[in-house]
Structures are given as structure tokens and as C-alpha cells.
Amino acid sequence: MWTVSSKFNAVGTSGAEYVIVEERDEARGAAGDSKATEARRYSLEDGRELSAEKDGTFILGGTDEVLKAVAPSAVPEHD
């Protein structure tokens, strides 16, 4: 099950400001295997998809705008 693990602020190459949402899904191994793998996915708060690059930047799907994380981080909202 995907759960929000963090939120953080980012600025795009256009100068626009965004909040990126990181979600994690921990999958257990088959047949009670103790090994677990953790998947991560990223999106904007409004639901638009992002692809994560290995250098800490993100690419906004559809526009190919490059986003960079900035400090301070956004505070996650708790439901």
C-alpha cells in the first residue's frame, strides 16, 4: 500500500514553486520471506507525475520541466 512519507518544496526551471510528495510502498517477499523491498514514487501535490533523476532533480511529465528541491521542506499534512 502506498503511503505518503514526506513532502518537500521545489522550484522549476520556469521559476514556479511546487510541493513534491514522496510515497513509499513496502512489499514483502513471497511465502513469508523476510526480505522486503521498498518502492518510491513522486508526484506534485496536485497529482501530476514526476520522474526522479539520480542527482536529486525531478522531471515534470508532459512539460519536461526540471525541478530542484529547496529548503525548508514542506511539512507533511496528517489526515
N, C-alpha and C positions, 0 to 999 in steps of 0.2 A: 504494500500500500504506500502510495506517495504521500509524504508529509513535508510541510514547509520547515526547513532547517535554518534558514537565515534570509535576511533581506539586506540589500546594500545599495547605496546611491551610485549612479554612474552618469557620465557626461558623454554625449555622442560627438562625432566629428562635426555635426551641424551646430553644436553648441547647446542643443536641447538636453534637459536633465531628465533622468529616468530613475526608477527604482527597480532593481533586478531581484527576482525571487528565486532562491535555490531550493529545490525539493530533492529529497532523498528517498530511496526505496531499498530496503534491505531484504534480499532474497536468501532464503535458507537453502542449503544443499539438499539434494534428493535423498529420500529414505532416512531421514534423521541425521544426515551428515552434519557434523558440527561446523563445517566451513560455511561462511557466509560471504556474499559479495554485496557491495553497496553501489547502486547506480545513482547518478545525479543528473538532474536536468534543470535548465534555466529558462526563465521567461520574464517578460515585463509584468508589472502589476496588472496591466490591462489585458494580459493573456497572450500577447504577441510572442512568438517563439524566438529564441536566441540559440545560436550555436557558440559553444565555448571554444576558444583557441588556447593552446598550451601556454601562451605567455601572459595569460590573465586578461586578455581582451575578449570581447564578445561581438558577434556579428548579428545584426537585426535582420531576420528573414524578410524577404520582399523588397527591402530597400538597400541591403548590404551596407548599412551604416555601421561604423566601428564604434563600440562603446568601451570606455575605460572606467573602472571603479574609482571612486573618490571617497575621502573621509570627511566628516564622520559617517559611519554606516547608518542606514535607516533602522529604526527599532522595530522588530517583528511585532505584529499585532496578534494578540491571543484571542481566540473565539471561545 
